Amino acid sequence: MNPAAPTHPIARLPEEWRTSLAARGERAFAAKQVFDWIQKRGVVDAAAMSNLSPKLRAALAEEGLSPGLCVPEQVHRSSDGTRKIAVRLRDGALIETVLLPSLTAPGAPANQEADDDDDDAEQHGSSPHTRVTQCISTQVGCAMGCIFCASGVAGLKRQLGAEEITAQVLLGRSLLDEGEALRNVVYMGMGEPLHNYEATARSIRLLTHPDGIGLSTRRVTISTSGLVPEINRLGEEFKGQVALAISLHAADDTTRSALMPINRRYPLAELMKALHAYPLPKRRRITIEYTLVAGKNDDVAEAKKVARLLRGLPVKINLIPMNPIDASTLGPPSFGRVGAFQQVLIDAGYSCFVRKQRGDDVSAACGQLVLIGAKPKVKGFRPAQES
C-alpha cells in the first residue's frame, strides 16, 4: 500500500487513487473506475468490481475493501418515516445514523424547517422524489458532555475514520425507499464533528466530489458545540460554503457552561467573534440550534438575551424542546413557554422555528442517539437501557 495514501480505500480521493495505483503499475483510468465503484455506486466489496482485473481486486480486498466495515445491525422505523440505523463497525463498536424523509409531499413547497436557505430553493417542486436528509455520526460517543444529549453520557470511546463517516452515507443510500433521493447530509449524529476535524473534512471532500455522490457543499451542514479554532479552520478551508449550525442553548456564560462544558474553554465572546468572521456567501445564514430545557434556559428573559447576543449575525433559529433521554431527569418546557420564547425572537426580527419532533418513538430525535448500555460519566446521569 502506498504509505502516503489514507489507510482505508474508502477514504481515498481520486488523486490519491491515481498515485497509489500508478505505484502498482495500473493504468490511469483504473483510479476513476475504483472511485466510481465506491463513491458513486456505493460498492465497497472489491470482489464485485467486475471491470477491474482479478489481480487488482485481490489487492484492494487485502487493503480492506471488503464487506464488514459498516454493517446495518438494526433498522428502527418511526411512524413518521424516520429510520434510525444501528451500524456495527468492524471493531464491534456501534454507532447510529438517521434517515429523515421530507415531511412535504412531492411537488409541495419546502417545509419551513428544512435546512434549505431562501437562495437555495432549486425548484423543489420539479423533483419526483421524496427528499431525504441523512444525519451521520463522527465519533463513538462524545467528549463534550452536554447534559441534555444522550451521545455524551459515556464520554468519547474513539474517533471515526473518514471511511467510517463516508460509509454511513453509502449505506444510507442503499437503504432508501423507492422514490426517495438523498438530498442533504447533516453532521448532527453521535459526536462533535469538529473534535474529529481531519476525518470530518476528508469525508466532506469525498461526499461532495463531482465524480462521486456529488453533493453540493451547501447541502452539507456541520453542527458544532462551539470549537472556535476549528470553526475558523472550516471557514478558511471550505470558503464558508459548508453550512454551519451552532449548538447555542444559552446566551450567558454561566448558564451555557452549566449546560455545555465546552463553553468554559471557548466562552460566548470567542464563539461570537468566530461566527461574525465565518465567510458566509451572500444570502446564506448560520443556523442557531437552541434546545429548550425546562427551568434552565426557557423563559422570556433568556429569549431576550438570545436576541441581543445574535444581533448583527445572519442567522435562523431552530428551537428544540428537549427530547427526553433515559440518562437524565431533565425535559422540555410546556408548549406555552416554547411559544412565548419563540415570539420574543420573532418580534426581535429573527426567523425562528420550532423543530418538529422526528423519530422520537424510536429514539432517533435530536439528542437521543446513544451508546446502548454505556455507563455514564456525567454525575447524576442514569444509564440508558437497551430496548
C-alpha positions in Angstrom: 0.0 0.0 0.0 1.2 3.5 -0.7 2.2 4.9 2.7 1.1 8.4 1.6 -2.5 7.2 1.0 -5.1 7.1 3.7 -5.2 3.7 5.5 -8.6 2.7 4.1 -9.6 2.7 0.4 -13.0 4.2 1.0 -11.2 7.4 2.4 -9.2 8.0 -0.8 -9.7 10.9 -3.1 -9.2 10.4 -6.9 -5.8 11.9 -7.0 -4.7 9.6 -4.2 -6.1 6.6 -6.1 -4.1 7.7 -9.2 -0.9 7.8 -7.1 -1.4 4.5 -5.3 -2.5 2.6 -8.4 0.3 4.1 -10.6 2.7 2.7 -8.0 1.2 -0.7 -8.7 1.7 -0.3 -12.4 -2.0 0.1 -13.1 -3.2 2.3 -15.9 -4.6 5.8 -15.1 -8.2 5.1 -15.8 -8.3 2.4 -13.1 -8.3 5.1 -10.5 -11.5 6.6 -11.9 -13.1 3.1 -12.1 -12.4 2.3 -8.4 -13.5 5.7 -7.2 -16.7 5.4 -9.2 -17.4 1.9 -7.8 -17.1 3.1 -4.2 -18.4 6.7 -4.1 -20.9 6.8 -7.0 -22.2 3.2 -7.0 -21.7 2.5 -3.3 -19.9 -0.8 -3.8 -17.4 -1.5 -1.0 -16.6 -5.1 -1.9 -13.6 -5.3 -4.3 -14.8 -8.7 -5.4 -17.9 -7.1 -7.0 -15.9 -4.6 -9.1 -16.3 -6.5 -12.3 -14.4 -4.2 -14.7 -11.2 -4.4 -12.6 -8.6 -7.1 -13.1 -8.6 -10.1 -10.7 -5.2 -9.1 -9.5 -6.3 -5.5 -8.6 -9.5 -6.8 -7.0 -7.4 -9.1 -4.8 -5.0 -6.3 -3.9 -7.9 -4.0 -2.9 -9.5 -6.7 -0.8 -6.2 -7.1 1.1 -6.3 -3.3 1.8 -9.7 -3.6 3.5 -12.1 -3.0 0.6 -14.5 -5.8 1.6 -17.9 -6.1 3.4 -17.9 -5.6 7.1 -16.7 -2.0 7.6 -20.2 -0.7 8.4 -23.0 -3.3 8.8 -26.6 -2.3 9.5 -27.4 -4.3 12.6 -30.9 -2.9 13.2 -33.2 -0.5 11.3 -35.9 1.1 13.6 -38.7 2.7 11.5 -40.7 5.5 13.1 -44.3 6.2 12.4 -43.3 9.4 10.6 -41.0 7.6 8.2 -37.8 8.4 10.0 -35.4 5.4 10.1 -32.7 5.0 12.8 -30.0 2.6 11.7 -27.7 0.9 14.3 -24.4 0.3 12.5 -21.9 -2.2 13.6 -18.3 -1.3 12.9 -15.5 -3.7 12.1 -14.1 -3.5 15.7 -17.6 -4.2 17.1 -18.4 -0.7 18.1 -22.0 0.5 17.5 -23.0 3.9 16.1 -26.2 5.3 14.8 -27.3 7.2 11.7 -30.7 8.5 10.8 -32.6 8.9 7.5 -35.2 11.8 7.6 -37.6 11.9 4.7 -39.1 15.3 3.9 -42.5 15.9 5.5 -43.8 17.6 2.4 -45.3 15.7 -0.5 -43.6 15.7 -3.8 -44.4 18.9 -5.6 -45.4 20.8 -2.4 -43.5 23.8 -1.2 -40.4 23.1 1.0 -41.1 22.8 4.7 -40.2 26.0 6.6 -38.0 24.0 8.9 -35.9 22.5 6.1 -32.2 23.2 6.0 -32.5 25.0 2.7 -31.9 28.7 2.8 -34.0 31.1 0.7 -31.5 31.3 -2.1 -31.3 27.5 -2.4 -34.9 26.5 -3.3 -33.7 24.9 -6.5 -37.2 24.2 -7.7 -38.1 21.6 -5.2 -41.4 21.0 -6.9 -39.7 19.8 -10.1 -38.3 16.7 -8.4 -40.5 13.5 -8.4 -38.5 12.1 -5.4 -39.0 12.4 -1.7 -36.1 14.4 -0.4 -34.1 12.7 2.4 -31.7 14.2 4.9 -29.2 11.8 6.5 -27.9 12.6 9.9 -24.4 11.0 10.4 -22.1 10.3 13.3 -18.4 11.3 13.6 -17.4 9.6 16.9 -18.2 6.6 19.0 -19.7 8.5 21.9 -18.8 12.2 22.5 -16.4 14.1 24.8 -18.5 17.3 25.0 -20.7 16.3 27.9 -23.8 18.4 27.2 -26.3 17.5 29.9 -29.3 17.2 27.5 -27.7 14.8 25.0 -27.5 11.1 25.2 -24.5 10.7 23.0 -22.1 12.1 25.5 -23.4 10.1 28.5 -20.4 7.6 28.4 -17.8 10.1 27.1 -15.7 9.5 24.0 -14.8 5.9 23.1 -13.0 6.6 19.8 -12.9 8.8 16.7 -14.4 7.5 13.5 -12.2 7.3 10.4 -13.2 9.2 7.3 -14.0 5.9 5.7 -16.5 5.1 8.5 -18.1 8.5 8.3 -18.4 8.3 4.5 -19.6 4.6 4.6 -22.6 5.7 6.6 -23.8 7.7 3.6 -23.1 4.9 1.2 -25.1 2.6 3.5 -27.9 5.1 3.9 -28.3 5.5 0.1 -28.6 1.7 -0.2 -31.5 1.7 2.4 -33.6 4.4 0.8 -37.2 3.5 0.0 -38.4 3.6 -3.6 -39.0 7.1 -4.7 -36.5 8.6 -2.2 -33.4 10.6 -3.0 -30.6 11.7 -0.7 -30.5 15.5 -0.8 -28.8 16.7 2.4 -26.2 15.3 4.9 -26.0 16.8 8.3 -23.2 16.1 10.8 -25.5 16.0 13.8 -25.3 12.4 14.9 -23.1 11.0 17.6 -20.0 13.0 18.4 -18.7 16.5 17.8 -17.6 16.7 14.2 -15.0 19.4 14.7 -13.4 17.4 17.5 -12.6 14.9 14.8 -11.7 17.6 12.3 -9.4 15.8 9.8 -11.7 12.9 9.3 -14.7 15.2 9.1 -13.1 17.4 6.5 -11.9 14.5 4.4 -15.4 13.0 4.4 -16.9 16.3 3.2 -14.4 16.3 0.3 -15.4 12.7 -0.6 -19.2 13.3 -0.4 -19.0 16.5 -2.4 -16.6 15.3 -5.1 -18.3 15.6 -8.5 -17.1 12.1 -9.6 -18.8 10.5 -6.5 -22.0 11.2 -4.8 -21.6 14.8 -5.8 -23.5 16.6 -3.0 -23.3 20.4 -3.2 -21.3 21.8 -0.2 -24.4 23.9 0.5 -26.2 20.6 1.1 -23.7 19.6 3.9 -24.2 21.0 7.4 -21.7 20.8 10.2 -23.2 21.1 13.7 -20.8 22.1 16.4 -21.0 22.9 20.1 -18.5 25.7 19.5 -14.9 24.7 18.9 -13.6 28.1 17.9 -10.3 27.2 16.2 -11.9 24.5 14.1 -14.8 26.8 13.1 -12.2 29.2 11.8 -10.4 26.4 10.0 -13.6 25.1 8.5 -14.4 28.6 7.2 -11.0 29.0 5.7 -10.6 25.6 4.1 -14.1 25.5 2.6 -14.6 29.2 2.0 -17.8 29.3 4.0 -19.6 27.0 1.5 -20.2 24.3 4.1 -23.3 25.2 6.1 -22.7 25.8 9.8 -25.1 25.0 12.7 -24.2 26.2 16.2 -25.5 24.5 19.3 -26.0 27.6 21.4 -28.6 26.7 24.1 -27.9 29.7 26.3 -26.9 33.4 25.9 -24.8 33.9 29.0 -21.6 32.1 30.0 -22.9 30.9 33.4 -25.9 29.1 32.0 -24.2 27.8 28.9 -21.2 26.4 30.9 -23.7 24.6 33.1 -25.4 23.0 30.1 -22.3 22.7 27.9 -18.9 22.3 29.5 -17.1 23.3 26.3 -18.2 26.9 27.0 -15.6 27.0 29.7 -12.9 26.6 27.1 -14.5 28.7 24.4 -16.8 31.3 26.1 -19.5 33.1 24.2 -17.4 36.2 23.3 -14.9 34.0 21.5 -17.6 32.0 19.8 -19.5 35.1 18.6 -16.2 36.5 17.2 -15.7 33.3 15.2 -19.3 33.4 13.9 -19.0 37.0 12.8 -15.8 36.1 10.9 -17.2 33.0 9.2 -17.1 33.7 5.5 -20.7 33.1 4.6 -21.7 33.5 1.0 -24.3 36.2 0.3 -27.9 35.4 1.4 -26.7 32.4 3.4 -27.3 32.1 7.2 -25.9 30.3 10.2 -28.3 28.0 11.9 -28.6 28.5 15.6 -29.8 25.4 17.5 -31.3 26.1 20.9 -32.5 23.2 23.0 -35.2 24.4 25.5 -34.7 22.7 28.8 -37.4 23.2 31.4 -36.3 25.5 34.2 -32.8 26.0 32.8 -32.9 28.3 29.7 -36.6 28.6 28.6 -38.1 31.8 30.0 -38.7 35.1 28.1 -35.8 36.8 29.8 -33.5 34.2 28.3 -35.1 34.8 24.9 -34.3 38.5 25.1 -30.7 37.7 25.9 -30.5 35.5 22.8 -31.9 38.3 20.7 -29.3 40.7 21.9 -26.4 38.2 21.6 -27.2 37.4 18.0 -27.8 40.9 16.8 -25.9 41.6 13.5 -25.4 37.9 12.6 -27.2 36.4 9.6 -29.0 33.6 11.4 -32.1 31.5 11.5 -33.0 29.9 14.8 -34.3 26.4 15.4 -35.9 25.9 18.8 -35.7 22.3 20.0 -37.9 21.4 23.0 -35.6 18.9 24.8 -36.2 15.3 23.7 -36.3 13.1 26.8 -33.3 10.7 27.4 -33.1 7.8 29.8 -29.9 9.3 31.3 -31.4 12.5 32.6 -34.4 13.7 34.5 -34.4 17.0 32.5 -37.2 17.5 30.0 -38.9 20.1 27.7 -40.8 23.1 28.8 -44.6 23.5 28.3 -46.0 24.3 24.9 -46.9 27.8 26.2 -43.3 28.5 27.3 -42.0 27.4 23.9 -44.4 29.7 22.1 -43.6 32.6 24.3 -39.8 32.1 23.8 -40.3 31.9 20.0 -42.5 35.0 19.9 -39.8 37.1 21.6 -37.4 36.2 18.9 -39.9 36.7 16.1 -40.7 40.1 17.5 -37.0 40.9 17.5 -36.9 40.3 13.8 -35.4 36.7 13.6 -36.6 33.8 11.5 -37.4 31.4 14.3 -38.9 27.9 14.0 -39.8 25.2 16.5 -38.3 22.0 15.2 -40.9 19.2 14.7 -40.1 16.1 16.7 -39.0 13.4 14.3 -38.3 9.8 15.1 -38.7 10.2 18.9 -40.7 6.9 19.1 -37.6 5.1 18.1 -35.2 7.4 20.0 -33.9 8.9 16.8 -34.7 12.5 17.6 -32.3 15.3 18.3 -30.1 14.4 21.3 -31.4 10.8 21.6 -28.6 8.9 19.8 -26.9 6.8 22.4 -24.3 4.1 23.1 -26.7 1.3 24.3 -25.7 0.0 27.7 -23.0 2.6 28.2 -22.1 3.7 31.7 -22.5 7.4 32.4 -19.5 9.7 33.0 -21.6 12.7 34.0 -22.6 12.9 37.6 -26.3 12.3 38.2 -27.0 10.6 34.9 -28.8 7.3 34.8 -27.6 4.7 32.2 -29.7 4.1 29.1 -31.3 0.6 28.9 -31.5 -1.4 25.7 -35.0 -1.8 24.4 
